Amino acid sequence: MQAILTVGSVAFDSIKAPGGEVTGVVGGAATYFSVAASFFADVRMVAVVGEDFDDGRMQVFGGRSIDLTGLQRVPGETFRWKGEYSADLNSRETIYTHLNVFEQFRPVLPDAYRQTPFVFLANIHPALQLEVLRQVDAPRFVAADTMNFWIEGALDDLRAVLSRVDALVINDEEARQLSGEANLVKAARSIRAMGPKLLVIKRGESGVLMTRGQGFFAAPAMPLESVADPTGAGDTFAGGFMGYLASAGDLSDEAVNRAIIAGSALASFAVEDFGLGRLLGLRKEEVSDRLAEFKRLTDFKAL
Amino acid sequence: MQAILTVGSVAFDSIKAPGGEVTGVVGGAATYFSVAASFFADVRMVAVVGEDFDDGRMQVFGGRSIDLTGLQRVPGETFRWKGEYSADLNSRETIYTHLNVFEQFRPVLPDAYRQTPFVFLANIHPALQLEVLRQVDAPRFVAADTMNFWIEGALDDLRAVLSRVDALVINDEEARQLSGEANLVKAARSIRAMGPKLLVIKRGESGVLMTRGQGFFAAPAMPLESVADPTGAGDTFAGGFMGYLASAGDLSDEAVNRAIIAGSALASFAVEDFGLGRLLGLRKEEVSDRLAEFKRLTDFKAL
């Protein structure tokens, strides 16, 4: 098993959705990613929290293979975000984003992190993603996420990131915006020409589309009877995806396909409860069962 | 190989989409269904056209294993429909629907059709679907389609149809409307309680979800670089689905899963050109190639 380094946000989230509401629960891209990835591999986190992120909150990471040496705790308040979902959960409105300590965040890698073979740059300013890349020593596989905000406001930095990563993991809207192409096949070709040889497009309840070389791989979303809260599903997917790859230590097409399924399985749990609720109590056998369920969901004999 | 009986519309369609426009081309649910199904099995059609549906138009069915004994040609004009698609092709507006000869249509099965083992009731008034069921003699497998119009306006007849069919093949909006459930897992349970043991939900670019017994099977849509016109994609799917089942003569779960892939493959061609354009020139080797492509698109080794 090989370790994964991730950099991204740790936050207090407030979430309103048709099925309920939670206030000030631990969230953030690096959090979801790390908890998910830790089911498969050792994770090294680089992030920042404020003084209000007390030891009780820190328990979210406890008992998992998550190294917190790179988690800075600094004066001030932790990043806070509030969002509200539409009735069908397919869109959400950001009520507020308080960057707080995240505003001055500069990622600093502990020496022990510098040789991590797998790196995931979660959704933060691409200039910070570049700072992390400058501090790692010849990683084997680097993947990044981004968002509309950086596509609109920091495209030069984002282009620099794209030219240096092996994989980009974004959602369909971001893929369309980044490429200027409505069609995902054309969007994928355009984005891969910017650098990443492997592109993963997260499509929510339509599943995941991956392309690499000449081929595509598509995984449907697991049909779920109850979806409470999509927050963090994309980061959870990325955690399962990178976690599986690091655990397999294999970057073959077959391993990448299986990693897409691992990510999809973890994400399918994440949405079943608010915040990290479902992931924190999740047992490894439940993950294995859902991986088998994904096989049954999609398996057919060649015609 | 076993034969398939289908009843539904044959029409002249006018279609406007971002990529172009066609006027008065041959369409209709029974047409798309029959052309698609004829790649796998013998099809027997029950439908009506007007005097304006001349022998030249009839060439659409020529050279295929489609029995037209049950196609009535009567005085008056053929059913005409015009629709216009949104920029992203995900929604469409009906500009007009002229039922014409379809208004007085009563399906009459030629004697040679009565013992057809596979029956597909395309989207017509459920009272007419029932008339067909009264004329068939112990079919082995009956599937039906329907639409919002009958869910709203002919629910009693539709309920009677549902209580008598083995399978329902509808889209996601129809599933939600028929069940009153937004969640597709709950919608599926509710609809299956109305009769059909097998439910296929067509989800457009999100692929297809099938449920039967305790299990689900999901197929993604083939990623396509160019989608011209979604008209008839659902009927084409149904044709590939029923055609494969009839050809296999097998109703096992494995055969049904493969039939979902066959339907998805045919539908993926249908949308590549306007109207029947792509299907009419389609070669069997192209179908085989796309079936293999679907296997590559979705295949992974169990984790």
Interface residues (C-beta under 8 A of the other chain):
Chain A: A87 D88 A182 N183 L184 V185 K186 R203 E205 S206 G207 L209 T211 G215 F216 F217 A218 A219 P220 A221 P223 L224 E225 S226 V227 Y244 E254 N257 R258 I260 I261 A262 L291 A292 K295 R296 L297 T298 D299 F300 K301 A302 L303
Chain B: A87 D88 A182 N183 L184 V185 K186 R203 E205 S206 G207 L209 T211 G215 F216 F217 A218 A219 P220 A221 P223 L224 E225 S226 V227 Y244 E254 N257 R258 I260 I261 A262 L291 A292 K295 R296 L297 T298 D299 F300 K301 A302 L303
